[in-house]
Amino acid sequence: MYRLRKEGQRIQANEAPRVQYDEGDTLDSLVNEGRELVNVLVENQRDDETILEIDMPFKVPLKNSRGETLEKPLVGEVDVVVTKPGDQRLVVRDLKTSKKRYAEEKLKHDLQPTAYLFALKQIHP
């Protein structure tokens, strides 16, 4: 199955009009890095959590302050959704692949976690 996905990724990358990689990166090196990240996720999975979703796509409506639905929805993908036994709450885990840590100031103002939680509440009220 991975071979098919890898081939699909290779076709998409080869057919794209322009793919830019960081210096030293190639499609193969990035696919291998992704595999390593999945291994880290599996190795560090907490025993008290159950993975419910991986790469969960979402498309949810947005409303303005008057309650009117906007023309464009919020579209994205949540990396991992987990839950703990006996707990009804869902937890979003966002996997970061940045080569450097996020600055504390960026984390304070990043809207991505808010967008993920908003979407999750729309999908699982």
Secondary structure, 3 states (H helix, E strand, C coil): CHHHHHHHHHHHHHHCCCCCCCCCCCHHHHHHHHHHHHHHHHHCCCCCCEEEEEEEEEEECCECCCCCECCCCEEEEEEEEEECCCCCCCEEECCCCCCCCCCHHHHHHCCHHHHHHHHHHHHCC
